[in-house]
Amino acid sequence: QVQLVESGGGLVQSGGSLRLSCAASGNIFSIHAMGWYRQAPGKQRELVADITNGGSANYADSVKGRFTISRDNAKNTVYLQMNSLKPEDTAVYYCSAERVLLPRSWGQGTQVTVSS
């Protein structure tokens, strides 16, 4: 089992910044990539960004140039720095751990609200 605990969500004005954190615990050796997904009301959950153990990052087109994903392997923590936030970034953000031959693990979600 892998446990993921997110923090850092909140309310911010358009153009502002937030940083999300996700700390992993448990069977962390089964994790080969971590990422952030988001789900807005009435929409499907979508990938925002992910990063492999080797540091290779992937971003959704909608956040490229504004969001940066990073990880601190010593702390088993992944971060999502979100700059130039837009109202359309409003969603519940979920941390995800992709595991080798095991089901994906999810955090409980953290709300990000961007006001116009």
Buried (B, 14 or more C-beta within 10 A) or exposed (E): EBBBBBBBBEEBEEEBEBBBBBBBEBBBEBBEBBBBBBBBEEEEBEBBBBBBEEEEBBBBEEBEEBBBBBBEEEEBBBBBBBBEBBEEBBBBBBBBBBBEEEEEBBBEBBEBBBEE
